Amino acid sequence: MENTNPNRVSLAIPKNERNISSSERVISIASGTFILFNGLSNIFNSPKTSFIKVAAGGALLMRGAMGYCPLKDSIDNPSEPHEKITIIEHR
């Protein structure tokens, strides 16, 4: 039974949407695990640095586990239309 709730966020990436090779996935998982563990082990000595390490390690683990990197996708496909942003500077 499939959930049809429009507010539900799905983290499943279809196989044809994976843009990370197997070797990149293994390296991302290994380095993410190391950085995450390093951040967690030093959480009381240096909380700010540890938080950054935990976030980066978690992102690498997610990248390796899912096989999809949105940053790599945006670099590989620059022809997709981007949203126009207007910057207004007030002095």
DSSP file (Angstrom, degrees, kcal/mol; ACC not computed):
  #  RESIDUE AA STRUCTURE BP1 BP2  ACC     N-H-->O    O-->H-N    N-H-->O    O-->H-N    TCO  KAPPA ALPHA  PHI   PSI    X-CA   Y-CA   Z-CA
    1    1 A M              0   0    0      0, 0.0     2,-0.3     0, 0.0     0, 0.0   0.000 360.0 360.0 360.0 122.2    0.0    0.0    0.0
    2    2 A E        -     0   0    0      1,-0.0     2,-0.5     2,-0.0     0, 0.0  -0.678 360.0-124.3 -91.4 137.9    1.6    3.3   -1.1
    3    3 A N        -     0   0    0     -2,-0.3    -1,-0.0     1,-0.1     5,-0.0  -0.686  20.7-171.6 -81.6 126.9    1.3    6.4    1.0
    4    4 A T        +     0   0    0     -2,-0.5    -1,-0.1     3,-0.0    -2,-0.0   0.144  36.2 135.5-105.3  18.2   -0.2    9.3   -1.0
    5    5 A N    >   -     0   0    0      1,-0.2     3,-1.2     2,-0.1    -2,-0.1  -0.558  45.5-154.4 -68.6 118.8    0.4   12.0    1.6
    6    6 A P  T 3  S+     0   0    0      0, 0.0    -1,-0.2     0, 0.0    -3,-0.0   0.700  91.0  58.9 -70.4 -17.6    1.7   15.0   -0.4
    7    7 A N  T 3  S+     0   0    0      2,-0.1     2,-0.3    -3,-0.0    -2,-0.1   0.529  81.1 106.2 -87.2  -6.2    3.5   16.3    2.8
    8    8 A R    <   -     0   0    0     -3,-1.2     2,-0.5     1,-0.0     0, 0.0  -0.583  63.3-143.9 -79.1 131.9    5.6   13.2    3.2
    9    9 A V        -     0   0    0     -2,-0.3     2,-0.5     2,-0.0    -2,-0.1  -0.838  11.8-156.5 -97.3 127.3    9.3   13.5    2.2
   10   10 A S        -     0   0    0     -2,-0.5    -2,-0.0     1,-0.1     0, 0.0  -0.895  14.6-169.0-106.3 131.0   10.8   10.5    0.6
   11   11 A L        +     0   0    0     -2,-0.5     2,-0.3     2,-0.1    -1,-0.1   0.375  51.8 119.1 -94.2   2.9   14.6    9.9    0.7
   12   12 A A        -     0   0    0      1,-0.0    -2,-0.1     0, 0.0    54,-0.0  -0.545  49.1-159.6 -74.2 129.3   14.4    7.1   -1.8
   13   13 A I        -     0   0    0     -2,-0.3     5,-0.1    53,-0.1    -2,-0.1  -0.942  21.3-120.0-108.7 123.9   16.4    7.9   -5.0
   14   14 A P    >   -     0   0    0      0, 0.0     3,-2.1     0, 0.0     4,-0.4  -0.275  27.5-112.2 -59.6 151.3   15.5    5.9   -8.1
   15   15 A K  G >  S+     0   0    0      1,-0.3     3,-1.2     2,-0.2    -2,-0.0   0.843 117.4  55.2 -56.8 -36.7   18.3    3.8   -9.4
   16   16 A N  G 3  S+     0   0    0      1,-0.2    -1,-0.3     3,-0.0    -3,-0.0   0.595 101.2  60.7 -74.9  -7.9   18.6    5.9  -12.6
   17   17 A E  G <  S+     0   0    0     -3,-2.1     2,-0.4    51,-0.0    -1,-0.2   0.439  75.9 112.4 -95.3  -1.7   19.0    9.1  -10.4
   18   18 A R    <   +     0   0    0     -3,-1.2    50,-0.2    -4,-0.4    49,-0.1  -0.581  36.3 173.7 -74.8 129.6   22.2    7.8   -8.7
   19   19 A N        +     0   0    0     48,-1.2     2,-0.5    -2,-0.4    49,-0.2   0.205  49.8  89.2-121.1  14.3   25.2    9.9   -9.8
   20   20 A I  S    S-     0   0    0     47,-1.4    -2,-0.0    43,-0.1     2,-0.0  -0.949  71.3-130.8-115.3 130.9   27.9    8.5   -7.5
   21   21 A S     >  -     0   0    0     -2,-0.5     4,-2.2     1,-0.1     5,-0.2  -0.264  28.5-104.9 -74.1 167.1   30.0    5.6   -8.6
   22   22 A S  H  > S+     0   0    0      1,-0.2     4,-2.2     2,-0.2     5,-0.2   0.887 121.0  51.0 -61.2 -40.7   30.5    2.6   -6.3
   23   23 A S  H  > S+     0   0    0      1,-0.2     4,-2.3     2,-0.2    -1,-0.2   0.899 109.9  49.8 -66.9 -38.4   34.1    3.6   -5.4
   24   24 A E  H  > S+     0   0    0      1,-0.2     4,-2.6     2,-0.2    -1,-0.2   0.877 109.6  52.6 -64.3 -37.1   32.9    7.1   -4.5
   25   25 A R  H  X S+     0   0    0     -4,-2.2     4,-2.5     2,-0.2    -2,-0.2   0.923 109.6  47.6 -64.6 -43.7   30.2    5.6   -2.3
   26   26 A V  H  X S+     0   0    0     -4,-2.2     4,-2.6     1,-0.2     5,-0.2   0.926 113.9  47.2 -64.0 -44.2   32.7    3.4   -0.5
   27   27 A I  H  X S+     0   0    0     -4,-2.3     4,-2.7     1,-0.2     5,-0.3   0.899 112.1  50.7 -64.9 -40.1   35.1    6.3    0.1
   28   28 A S  H  X S+     0   0    0     -4,-2.6     4,-2.4     2,-0.2    -2,-0.2   0.912 112.5  46.2 -63.5 -42.6   32.2    8.6    1.2
   29   29 A I  H  X S+     0   0    0     -4,-2.5     4,-2.2     2,-0.2    -2,-0.2   0.924 115.2  46.4 -66.6 -43.9   31.0    6.0    3.7
   30   30 A A  H  X S+     0   0    0     -4,-2.6     4,-2.1     2,-0.2    -2,-0.2   0.942 117.6  41.2 -65.2 -47.6   34.5    5.3    5.1
   31   31 A S  H  X S+     0   0    0     -4,-2.7     4,-2.7    -5,-0.2     5,-0.2   0.885 114.4  53.0 -69.7 -36.7   35.5    9.0    5.4
   32   32 A G  H  X S+     0   0    0     -4,-2.4     4,-2.5    -5,-0.3    -1,-0.2   0.897 109.3  49.1 -62.9 -40.7   32.1    9.9    6.8
   33   33 A T  H  X S+     0   0    0     -4,-2.2     4,-2.6    -5,-0.2     5,-0.2   0.923 112.9  47.6 -63.5 -44.5   32.3    7.3    9.4
   34   34 A F  H  X S+     0   0    0     -4,-2.1     4,-2.5     2,-0.2    -2,-0.2   0.937 114.9  44.4 -62.7 -47.8   35.8    8.4   10.4
   35   35 A I  H  X S+     0   0    0     -4,-2.7     4,-2.4     2,-0.2    -2,-0.2   0.900 114.3  49.8 -66.3 -40.7   34.8   12.1   10.6
   36   36 A L  H  X S+     0   0    0     -4,-2.5     4,-2.4    -5,-0.2    -1,-0.2   0.934 112.9  46.1 -62.6 -46.8   31.6   11.4   12.5
   37   37 A F  H  X S+     0   0    0     -4,-2.6     4,-2.3     1,-0.2    -2,-0.2   0.907 112.3  51.2 -63.1 -41.7   33.4    9.2   15.0
   38   38 A N  H  X S+     0   0    0     -4,-2.5     4,-1.1    -5,-0.2    -1,-0.2   0.911 111.5  47.8 -61.6 -42.8   36.1   11.8   15.4
   39   39 A G  H  < S+     0   0    0     -4,-2.4     3,-0.3     1,-0.2    -2,-0.2   0.900 112.9  47.6 -65.4 -40.9   33.5   14.5   16.0
   40   40 A L  H >< S+     0   0    0     -4,-2.4     3,-1.0     1,-0.2    -1,-0.2   0.849 108.5  54.3 -69.7 -33.5   31.6   12.5   18.5
   41   41 A S  H 3< S+     0   0    0     -4,-2.3     3,-0.2     1,-0.2    -1,-0.2   0.754 114.7  39.9 -74.3 -21.9   34.7   11.5   20.5
   42   42 A N  T 3X S+     0   0    0     -4,-1.1     4,-2.4    -3,-0.3     3,-0.3   0.123  78.6 117.2-109.0  20.7   35.8   15.1   21.0
   43   43 A I  T <4 S+     0   0    0     -3,-1.0    -1,-0.1     1,-0.2     7,-0.1   0.809  79.9  41.9 -62.3 -32.0   32.4   16.6   21.6
   44   44 A F  T  4 S+     0   0    0     -3,-0.2    -1,-0.2    -4,-0.2    -2,-0.1   0.744 114.9  49.6 -89.1 -23.2   33.2   17.7   25.2
   45   45 A N  T  4 S+     0   0    0     -3,-0.3    -2,-0.2     1,-0.2    -1,-0.1   0.884 133.1   7.4 -79.5 -40.5   36.7   19.1   24.4
   46   46 A S     X  +     0   0    0     -4,-2.4     4,-2.4    -7,-0.1    -1,-0.2  -0.677  68.0 175.8-144.5  83.1   35.7   21.2   21.4
   47   47 A P  H  > S+     0   0    0      0, 0.0     4,-2.2     0, 0.0     5,-0.2   0.857  79.1  50.1 -63.8 -38.1   31.9   21.3   20.9
   48   48 A K  H  > S+     0   0    0      2,-0.2     4,-1.7     1,-0.2     5,-0.1   0.948 115.2  42.0 -67.7 -47.3   31.8   23.8   18.0
   49   49 A T  H  > S+     0   0    0      1,-0.2     4,-2.3     2,-0.2    -1,-0.2   0.893 114.2  53.4 -64.6 -39.5   34.4   21.9   15.9
   50   50 A S  H  X S+     0   0    0     -4,-2.4     4,-2.7    -8,-0.2    -1,-0.2   0.881 105.1  53.8 -64.2 -38.4   32.8   18.6   16.8
   51   51 A F  H  X S+     0   0    0     -4,-2.2     4,-2.3     2,-0.2    -1,-0.2   0.914 109.5  48.2 -62.5 -41.9   29.4   19.8   15.7
   52   52 A I  H  X S+     0   0    0     -4,-1.7     4,-2.6     2,-0.2    -2,-0.2   0.908 112.6  48.9 -64.0 -41.8   30.9   20.7   12.3
   53   53 A K  H  X S+     0   0    0     -4,-2.3     4,-2.9     2,-0.2     5,-0.2   0.902 110.8  49.9 -65.1 -41.1   32.6   17.3   12.1
   54   54 A V  H  X S+     0   0    0     -4,-2.7     4,-2.4     2,-0.2    -2,-0.2   0.916 112.8  47.0 -63.9 -42.7   29.4   15.4   13.0
   55   55 A A  H  X S+     0   0    0     -4,-2.3     4,-2.2     2,-0.2    -2,-0.2   0.929 115.3  45.2 -64.9 -45.0   27.4   17.4   10.3
   56   56 A A  H  X S+     0   0    0     -4,-2.6     4,-2.3     2,-0.2    -2,-0.2   0.912 114.1  49.0 -66.2 -42.5   30.0   16.8    7.6
   57   57 A G  H  X S+     0   0    0     -4,-2.9     4,-2.3     1,-0.2    -1,-0.2   0.902 111.5  49.5 -63.5 -41.1   30.4   13.1    8.5
   58   58 A G  H  X S+     0   0    0     -4,-2.4     4,-2.4    -5,-0.2    -1,-0.2   0.890 110.1  51.0 -65.1 -38.9   26.7   12.6    8.5
   59   59 A A  H  X S+     0   0    0     -4,-2.2     4,-2.5     2,-0.2    -2,-0.2   0.907 111.1  48.0 -65.4 -41.0   26.4   14.3    5.1
   60   60 A L  H  X S+     0   0    0     -4,-2.3     4,-2.5     2,-0.2    -2,-0.2   0.894 111.4  50.6 -66.0 -39.1   29.1   12.1    3.7
   61   61 A L  H  X S+     0   0    0     -4,-2.3     4,-2.6     2,-0.2    -2,-0.2   0.922 111.9  47.2 -63.2 -43.0   27.4    9.0    5.1
   62   62 A M  H  X S+     0   0    0     -4,-2.4     4,-2.4     2,-0.2     6,-0.3   0.909 111.4  51.6 -64.1 -42.2   24.1   10.0    3.6
   63   63 A R  H  X>S+     0   0    0     -4,-2.5     4,-1.9     1,-0.2     5,-0.5   0.924 114.6  42.6 -60.2 -45.8   25.8   10.7    0.2
   64   64 A G  H  <5S+     0   0    0     -4,-2.5    -2,-0.2     1,-0.2    -1,-0.2   0.888 115.2  48.7 -70.0 -38.9   27.5    7.3    0.2
   65   65 A A  H  <5S+     0   0    0     -4,-2.6    -2,-0.2    -5,-0.2    -1,-0.2   0.878 119.7  36.4 -70.1 -37.6   24.4    5.4    1.4
   66   66 A M  H  <5S-     0   0    0     -4,-2.4    -2,-0.2    -5,-0.2    -1,-0.2   0.743  94.5-137.5 -88.9 -24.3   22.0    7.0   -1.1
   67   67 A G  T  <5 +     0   0    0     -4,-1.9   -47,-1.4    -5,-0.3   -48,-1.2   0.700  68.6 106.1  75.7  18.2   24.4    7.2   -4.0
   68   68 A Y      < -     0   0    0     -5,-0.5    -1,-0.2    -6,-0.3    -2,-0.2  -0.997  45.3-173.9-135.5 133.2   23.2   10.7   -4.9
   69   69 A C     >  -     0   0    0     -2,-0.4     4,-2.2     1,-0.1     5,-0.2  -0.958  10.7-162.2-126.8 112.2   24.9   14.0   -4.4
   70   70 A P  H  > S+     0   0    0      0, 0.0     4,-2.1     0, 0.0     5,-0.2   0.837  93.0  54.7 -63.1 -32.2   22.9   17.2   -5.3
   71   71 A L  H  > S+     0   0    0      2,-0.2     4,-1.7     1,-0.2     5,-0.2   0.933 110.0  45.4 -66.3 -45.1   26.1   19.3   -5.5
   72   72 A K  H  > S+     0   0    0      1,-0.2     4,-2.7     2,-0.2    -1,-0.2   0.877 111.5  54.3 -64.6 -36.6   27.6   16.9   -8.0
   73   73 A D  H  X S+     0   0    0     -4,-2.2     4,-1.7     1,-0.2    -1,-0.2   0.901 108.1  48.3 -64.1 -41.0   24.3   16.9   -9.9
   74   74 A S  H  < S+     0   0    0     -4,-2.1    -1,-0.2     2,-0.2    -2,-0.2   0.826 113.9  47.1 -71.1 -29.9   24.2   20.7  -10.2
   75   75 A I  H  < S+     0   0    0     -4,-1.7    -2,-0.2     1,-0.2    -1,-0.2   0.900 114.2  46.5 -74.4 -41.3   27.8   20.8  -11.4
   76   76 A D  H  < S+     0   0    0     -4,-2.7    -2,-0.2     1,-0.3    -1,-0.2   0.771 118.3  42.3 -71.5 -26.6   27.3   18.0  -13.9
   77   77 A N    ><  +     0   0    0     -4,-1.7     3,-1.1    -5,-0.2    -1,-0.3  -0.593  62.1 151.7-121.1  68.7   24.1   19.5  -15.3
   78   78 A P  T 3   +     0   0    0      0, 0.0    -1,-0.1     0, 0.0     4,-0.1   0.619  62.8  75.1 -75.2  -9.6   24.7   23.3  -15.6
   79   79 A S  T 3   +     0   0    0     -3,-0.1     3,-0.1     2,-0.1    -2,-0.0   0.614  68.4 106.1 -79.1 -10.6   22.2   23.6  -18.4
   80   80 A E  S <  S-     0   0    0     -3,-1.1     2,-0.1    -6,-0.1    -3,-0.0  -0.457  85.0-101.5 -67.7 140.1   19.2   23.3  -16.1
   81   81 A P        -     0   0    0      0, 0.0     2,-0.3     0, 0.0    -1,-0.1  -0.378  37.3-148.0 -66.1 137.2   17.4   26.6  -15.6
   82   82 A H        -     0   0    0     -4,-0.1     2,-0.2    -2,-0.1     3,-0.0  -0.747  23.7 -98.5-104.9 154.6   18.2   28.3  -12.4
   83   83 A E        -     0   0    0     -2,-0.3     2,-0.4     1,-0.1    -1,-0.0  -0.508  39.9-118.6 -70.5 132.9   16.0   30.5  -10.4
   84   84 A K        -     0   0    0     -2,-0.2     2,-0.5     2,-0.0    -1,-0.1  -0.592  30.3-161.7 -76.6 129.9   16.6   34.2  -11.0
   85   85 A I        -     0   0    0     -2,-0.4     2,-0.5     2,-0.0    -3,-0.0  -0.952   6.3-156.4-117.4 129.5   17.7   36.0   -7.8
   86   86 A T        -     0   0    0     -2,-0.5     2,-0.5     2,-0.0    -2,-0.0  -0.918   7.6-159.0-105.7 125.2   17.6   39.8   -7.4
   87   87 A I        -     0   0    0     -2,-0.5     2,-0.5     2,-0.0    -2,-0.0  -0.911   4.5-166.4-106.9 125.3   19.9   41.2   -4.8
   88   88 A I        -     0   0    0     -2,-0.5     2,-0.5     2,-0.0    -2,-0.0  -0.949   6.5-155.3-113.2 123.1   19.0   44.6   -3.4
   89   89 A E        -     0   0    0     -2,-0.5     2,-0.5     2,-0.0    -2,-0.0  -0.862   5.8-163.6-103.0 126.9   21.7   46.4   -1.4
   90   90 A H              0   0    0     -2,-0.5    -2,-0.0     1,-0.1     0, 0.0  -0.907 360.0 360.0-108.7 134.0   20.7   49.0    1.1
   91   91 A R              0   0    0     -2,-0.5    -1,-0.1     0, 0.0    -2,-0.0   0.365 360.0 360.0-121.5 360.0   23.2   51.5    2.5
